[in-house]
């Protein structure tokens, strides 16, 4: 999954509105790392094993490691 700057893509597309230009813009768009909210909800909300026994920083590290492991990112 890629998270891109949609406003930039739309702005550039309107300068030259063609299917080829849109494909080029999407392929060249810079991306950022992002973990989907749906995955976080499925994997981490309601889990009783996290009853405050881990520092928040460790939970965040675990989330990132699990996400990268599952997605190969």
C-alpha positions, 0 to 999 in steps of 0.5 A, spaced: 500 500 500 502 506 498 500 513 501 501 519 496 500 526 496 493 526 492 493 534 492 499 534 488 497 529 483 490 532 482 494 539 481 499 536 476 494 532 472 489 538 471 495 541 468 496 535 463 489 531 463 491 525 460 491 517 462 498 517 461 500 523 465 496 520 471 499 514 470 506 517 470 504 522 476 502 516 480 508 512 479 512 517 480 509 520 486 513 520 493 510 516 498 510 515 506 510 509 510 503 508 513 500 503 517 492 502 516 487 504 521 483 498 520 489 493 521 491 497 528 484 496 530 484 488 528 491 487 531 491 491 537 484 494 539 481 490 545 487 485 546 487 484 553 495 481 553 497 489 553 494 491 560 499 496 561 505 492 562 509 495 557 512 502 556 508 505 550 514 506 546 515 498 546 508 497 544 509 502 538 516 498 536 512 492 536 506 495 532 511 497 527 515 490 527 509 486 526 506 491 520 513 490 516 513 483 518 506 482 515 507 486 509 515 485 507 516 493 508 
